[in-house]
Amino acid sequence: MGLVIRTWNVYHGRTHPKSDRTYLERMVRLVSLDAPDVVALQEVPLWALGRLQGWSGMRALWAVAVPGLLGPIARFLTDLDPVRMKFTVAGQANAILVNHRFELGEARRLILNPEVGKLEWVRGGRQRRVCQAVDLHAGGGSLTVANLHATNNAVVARVEAGLAADFVVGSPQCILCGDFNVPTFAVPDFSDPIEGIDQILVRGLDFVRRPHPWPLKRRRIDGALLSDHAPVEAEIAWM
């Protein structure tokens, strides 16, 4: 059976370049429209976490990285001026969307830079970075999906990607995906990376279709280019 896996840094629903509109709901609906097996998201504002399941029709699990400063009002302020408003006022999280044909096993997370406090971004602009993981079961088989969002610094990001790989070292069949924030970074014992910073890597699994970014036209809405990242998609042979 082939598994369709996607990863996307949704940039809080913003366009690239930034415009006066945000499209988060439409982005989530777009990336989940054809019932993929797993979608890993990064930079999801906290106000949207409870809406992911309704928008996508998939089960949603998340791991908060940056706490929200303004609570529900952050959505209103961001929509009012998405160009100038700092998205960290809304907080952000990683999220994994899972097709209902899977049974969910253990979900866990690892803070990749524990030296950064919960509100460090207020004082010094640094953000906590998180890798979340969940075990999935179907048809007598099991695999682990891990969703990484590393620091926007190539040197630090290499270390964090290694920590994320160690986090799931006990899983014989594993997908490690997300925004690595270091281009074309190879992780030992995983498949080769593609160009760019957004990756889908596997261990103990084979690709039916190797990871590839969506073409620009697939992520345009109303003439706007959604996010400053392209979704990356792969199909994986399983069982």
Secondary structure, DSSP 8 states (H G I E B T S, - for coil): -EEEEEEEE-GGG-BSS--S---HHHHHHHHHTT--SEEEEEEE-GGGGGGHHHHHSSEEEEEEEE--SSTTHHHHHHHH-TTTS-GGGG-EEEEEEE-TTSEEEEEEEEES-TTS-TTHHHHHS----EEEEEEEEETTEEEEEEEEE--SSHHHHHHHHHHHHHHTTT-SSEEEEEE-SSTT---TTS----SSSEEEEEES-EEEEEEEE--GGGGEETTEEBSSS--EEEEEE--
